[in-house]
Amino acid sequence: MAAIRASFLLAAAALLALWCSDHGGVVASDPSHLQDLCVADKASTVRVNGVACKDGEDVAAEDFFFSGLHMAGNTTNKQGSAVTAVNVAQVPGLNTLGISLARIDYALHGLNPPHTHPHATEILTVLEGSLYVGFVTSNPENKLFTKVINKGDVFVFPKGLVHFQFNYRTTDAVAIVALSSQNPGMITVANAVFGSKPSITDDILANAFQVEKTVVDQIQAKF
Ligand SMILES: *[C@@H]1O[C@H](CO)[C@@H](O)[C@H](O)[C@H]1NC(C)=O
């Protein structure tokens, strides 16, 4: 009797293990939607994780539409790059859908400086020119992955990791990126660290960067 019970338990455990390997533990995307659409109601004061839904009666095709990505962004700035974002702020129909888009323009030697998207993985394709791109991992700690990519090439920046793109060539470059969030978020490392409002005190940054406070003050003055 004991032997039968033991073999029954073993079989049950094996079945459970099989089921778990099939169904268990791995979640690679947001949970499924419970409705076709939830167009952002920008006027709503309801605070939810995302934006409250508009009344379905008020939804129109325009809520799912954006025009203008054929136009270059203005790269006349210190970095020589411009991001034209198309996320839930521009397209309310993206609310709850976990996806968005951007166009990035790079002047000669233009840089999209080291930054992270706290909410999104990014997949980039080069439409024009060439880019030197890279990201840094947390595990293995601070390992840099880089590549030169050309027209038609695709490169991925995993969610949350610090990454950059640099147009090292002597022609303009253009890229389109897709992001796995309606609201990817953007933290530019230098701006966050040296340009926060109010400032992080210079003794903290002097310690963090192992430089004199005067060096920190110089950098902070630029932001
Ligand atoms: C681009 O930005 C620069 C700097 O802000 C500005 O002077 C210039 O007028 C802008 N160009 C266009 C075409 O908007």
The ligand as an ORCA input file, in Angstrom:
! r2SCAN-3c Opt
* xyz 0 1
  C      16.365     74.647    -34.684
  O      16.755     74.948    -33.363
  C      17.574     76.092    -33.260
  C      18.065     76.174    -31.814
  O      17.005     76.108    -30.897
  C      16.803     77.316    -33.712
  O      17.632     78.458    -33.624
  C      16.345     77.106    -35.140
  O      15.516     78.173    -35.543
  C      15.573     75.803    -35.274
  N      15.321     75.550    -36.688
  C      14.107     75.258    -37.134
  C      14.024     75.001    -38.611
  O      13.126     75.198    -36.423
*
